[in-house]
Amino acid sequence: MSEGRHEAPVKRDGALADETPSPDSFSVVIGATVPTGFEYTAADEVREKLGAESRISKDRGRIYFEVRADSLPQVHQLKSVDNLFVVVKEFPDYHFKDTKEETLEEFEELASKLPWLLPLEVWKLNNTLKKRRSRRKGVLRAACPGEISSDGRKGGAKPEPQRDPESADSVIESNTASERGAASGTGKGSSAAAKEESQHGDVDSEEETGDSCESQDEGKKSELLKFRVTCSRAGEKHNFTSNEAARDFGGAVQDFFLWKPDMTKFDIEVLLNIHNEEVVVGISLTEESLHRRNITHFGPTTLRSTLAYGMLRLCDPLPSDVIIDPMCGSGAIPLEGSIEWPHSFFISGDNNTLATNRTVNNINYIHKKRQNKGSSHWGLRIDTLQWDICRLPIRTGSVDTIVTDMPFGKRMGSRKKNWDLYPSCLKEMGRICRPETGKAVLLTQDKKCFAKAVSRMGHLWRRSHTVWVNVGGLHAAVYLLKRTALAFEKAEARANLKTKSTEEDEEERRGPEVSDAAPGDT
Amino acid sequence: MGKGSLSGITAYPRTIDGSFPGLQRCPGHYGTWSSATQPCWVLLRMKLLTHNMLTSHVKGVTKGYPLLIKATEVKLTDVDFNSEFVSRMIPKIEWSVLVEAADTLGHLNDLPRDLPPDYESSEDFLRKVHHVLLEVEVLEGNLKCPESGREFPITKGVPNMLLNEDEV
């Protein structure tokens, strides 16, 4: 370590310099990736739980907020974020040089000039939180070795993970190898092939975490830190690729800190996010994406828990609200709801036995977890039934909110089926929903069909708000609907009259001998 | 009304017990467990609050509510008490149906058949209602349509309300 540096970096033995501040005395900027479209919802949650205002990168799925370093545990409790990182430096208007060589050289020089000290403090703090979590995981894994509850890593890379089709009733880890491979850069000395391997590496390192945790404590004091750089780049006018940027920046980082580059078993992940003229350097705080929490039994279209949370927040559940997901699949939405809004009542239902089994298994896992923790009131307010969405066995007007992920017609159902299904769904949902105060929050990609169905059911539902989201690479929408004040029977009668008068008008136009009711009678 | 063999279970077994009645092996879990952890059984339930909202939708039936419960396996669980939840839920449910259902399952205890006028202020009363609404669960049995007699089975706590082609 040379004398010329103006800040004390992490020393070889892992100890920091003497003047490191205590966590309650300094603030840092945290960046969070959130489901695209739900940036405002996430900012709302940050305001509510951390009292901080967020800067939103609209439609880019990113928000930034400043907090005191000692509120890091609360930051990890946020439910609408997928991944977290601590910002080292933001360049809102970075001037790239004209040639690739000069641009890359500038990145190299950048490494030694950045304010690393405080972000590294936060990273260290974060590790102590992570260790506690991975130790617990180690225990659970010893109990059920076949069960894996986490997704592949997704540190700061922009593309959404694809949802792989999975066999029913089995607990499988879903990998996100292909998208990450596209965006990731490599540290110096590692091959590009390591990108693909990193996903498998995730599994190994997770399973090892329980064991190597202890050795890491002592090991860190005497071992070099291992790192990797992940670069995501978006924009037309760059004269370099993300690989090149990551490689050169990573090389400079290595020279500065004397860390060892390691693509798979790294201790610290440096993020280099470039979007047009905006450059953000950060350090990742989450190893595994938080978006698949709570779910252990995945189905073919299991919704991200962060997306489910965003949808639920939109409908603002109140105590004693009855909230139904009539096409629950693996139960992601009602399960997330019953955990985060423990004083509302959730009912999940599906027509498929595989789905109801999955939902029950997922609920079971959470119950077990809560019992293991020793909490005395571990029961969640949630029930599961098997039913047909078009013929719900629920009393008219007894439900407050309906939240569901409708079949897109791609992996589940078909576009053709949707033309009949959507209107029937909306009608039945309109029946069971409480007039005037009731609402529905519905996610679908089949926007055309949905719009048509809503206009047909205008006597039951009116559109309130729409959030455009990206689900597994598909452009979908979350529609917030409000139930009209009409009771179901009255609404139906009125709708039938309208249809009848439309039919009569048509008959009128066709010929006078056909109609027996005068126009304007109905 | 036949209650069958009621097993009012209040706690889960702490060790593996292969013959635990009414519970099943969780299909997605592989491997072994140590004796320090819970066995990974599938948990099963239908709460009386849910029953209060269910109605028969068999074609032609006009008086499909309430469904009659026949339970062969009932379980007690532990849910956090929240007085606001209970007092706001009472107006939304059919009180007499709840009382009848609780009685059928043998868990009426001393819940009054008539709703007291000032129930919101009595925590003791609200706790009793909380217990009956959320903590008494039907694992196995069936729900019977009062008009047509059609029975909807409850398996592993999940009522199957699907109708056959000819009943629609």
Interface residues (C-beta under 8 A of the other chain):
Chain A: A142 A143 C144 P145 G146 E147 D169 S170 V171 T296 H297 P319 S320 V322 P342 H343 F345 I347 N351 T356 N357 R358 V360 N361 I363 N364 Y365 H367 K368 Q371 N372 S376 H377 W378 G379 L380 R381 D383 T384 L385 Q386 W387 D388 R391 L392 P393 I394 R395 S398 V399
Chain B: Y12 C26 P27 G28 H29 Y30 G31 W33 S34 T37 Q38 C40 W41 V42 L43 L44 R45 M46 K47 L49 T50 M53 L54 T55 S56 H57 Y65 T77 D78 V79 D80 F81 N82 E84 F85 V86 R88 M89 K92 L134 E135 F152 K156 G157 V158 P159 N160 M161 L162 L163 V168
